[in-house]
């Protein structure tokens, strides 16, 4: 009896030691291979970004519309009709977005001719100022004549290409939304099947859908805040059509990189023509301060919290995905990072330690404890809503036990 105890302890120690030893590849090699795989994947996505970006944008729009789909199903609407209604709501948003942008530009184009005499006056004033420092009108004419016409053609070509790319993106988004609405009809059953096989993956996808919706809500709220600030400031300065420029500011808030400039130029130009240089400078200052404080300092903090990452990760995400997908990538930076986090970190218990470095609230809040497995949440799916209508059987959504 005594002789067998050391063997038992030795066996137990050996078993515990074996359990504590890392299995598979060394950690350094595993991390290196993972980084290499991610790099290759990003390079591949960059090559097909003109296709993947709009498709992912369509997915984001459907995720935002998912609560509407779930609510319509719960009140008894057939799932097909609810799905069609949700995608029509997305189309309505896109139409309002485009029409608002078009309305603002139309107001600018219609008002510019009324300021023709003011243009002439400003031009003469500019000539007087330049002549005071030794720059004559002849020198300006020579400089204009020396401009390479090929550069102008290149700029016009780039502008036309940008407009064409925008039209192509909208066409892909509109088309992919049709197919996503079809898939949304039985998405509940599909996610339940995923949950049965890989609960952690299903939980990660659920958190991804929730995070995407919170991100777009935050973006919309802060865009509205900036728009209100702009309207109030323009009203105080006395710039005509302040509400129009506020709407333009809100709409261009969704446009990456150049959105701020698109929203700034029209009111600045109208302020210059109607009120003078001082008012134009005041518009530029107000817009710049509001944009910097709200959208460059405050918004990234809340946007990062919405998707569960730190402000630094939020900023780096913007740089990374803008490089991969261009302007669309800048627009979808945080949702794309959230998707990457869902598959590489949240879905793998061995990788959840990364949350301690990148999560906005590690150990709580949006980031679950990596050592505590998530409980099954049968009322959630990829879009984070209960797609089951009242009185619908479990077998209808795939939760019935299968052999």
C-alpha positions, 0 to 999 in steps of 0.5 A: 500500500505504501509502495503504491502511493509514490507511484500514484503521486508520481503519476498525478504529478506527471499528469499535472505536468503534462497538463501544464505543458503547452501543447502544439507549436511553441508560442513564438512560432505560433504567434509568428505564423499567425501574424504572417497569415494575417498579413497575407490575408490583408494583402489579399483583401487589398487586392479585392477591396473594391468588392469586399468593402461594399459587401461588408458595408452592406452587411453593416447596414443589415446589422443596423436594421436587424432590430427592426427585423426582430421587432416585426417578427415578434409582433407577428409579421411573416419573416419574409415580409419582415426581412423585405421591410428591413431592407426597404428601411435601409434603402430609404436611409440611403435615398435620404442620405443621397438626396440630402447631399444633393440638396445641399450641393444644389443650394450652393450651385443655385446661390453662387450666380447671385454673388457674381458681383461679389466675386468680382469685388473680392478679386479686385481686393485680392489684386490690391493686396497682392500688388501691395506686396509686389505681386502684379496681375501680370505675374498672376496671369503668367502663373496661371498660364504656366499650369500644366494642363495635364495636371488639370486633366489628371485632377478631373480624371481623379474626380470622375473616377471617385464619382464612378467608384462611389456609384459602383459602391452604391450599386454593389451595396444595393445589390448585396442587400437583396441577398442579405435580406434573403439570408436573414429570413432563417439566420436564427436557425443558422446561428443556432447550428453554429452554436451547437457545434462551436458555442464560442464562435456563435458568441463571438459573432453575436458580440460582433453584431451588437458592437457594430450596431453600437458603433453606428449609433455612436457615429450617428449621435456624434455626427448629429452633435457636430451638426447642431453645433455647426448650425448654431455657430453659423446662425450666430455668424449670420451665414445664410442657409445655416440649416442646409449646411448643418444637414450637409455636415451631418451627412458628410460625417459618414464620409471618411477622410474628405467628409469634413472638407466636403461639409466645410467648403460650401458654408465657408464660401457662402460666408466669404461672399455674403459676410466677408473674410472675417466671417469665412475665417470664423466658419473655418475655426468653428468647424475645425474646433468642433470637428477636432474636439468632438470627432477626433478626441471624444468620439474615438473614445466612445466609438472604441468603447462601443466595439470594445477596443481602446482608443489607440486600437481605434486609431490604428484601425483607421490607418490599417483598413484605409490602407486595405480598402481605401475610403470604404475601409476608413468608413468601416475601420472599427467594424472590420477590427471588431470582426477580426477580433471576433474570429481571432480573439473572442472565438478562441479561448487560448487567445482571449488574453489579448483582450487585456491589451486591446479591450476598452474594459478588460475583465468586464463590460464588453469583454467577457472573462476569458476563463469563464465560458459563455452561457448559451443564449438561444435568443441571440443570433448573428444580428443579436435579435430574437427572430422567433415570433410569438408562439413559434416552435423551437423546431422552427429556429433550429433549436430542436435536438438533432441526431 
